[in-house]
Amino acid sequence: MQRSPLNSYQFSVSVVPPCFDHLSTFTGIPCLLFRGSYRGNRFSAHQLPLPAITAE
């Protein structure tokens, strides 16, 4: 059962590391904003939709 939350957490961090690294306090709104910026800058997040990361 501990694998479920861990997998989800690691997956999210893999795509948006700054979300948990820089804004550890606001891991919600800035996370989405950072992802959008990073997705076009470095992390082609457009390959992994929002629901995909949250569902995984």
Secondary structure, 3 states (H helix, E strand, C coil): CCHHHHHHHHHHHHHCHHHHHCCCCCCCHHHHHHHHHHHHHCCCHHHCCHHHHHHC
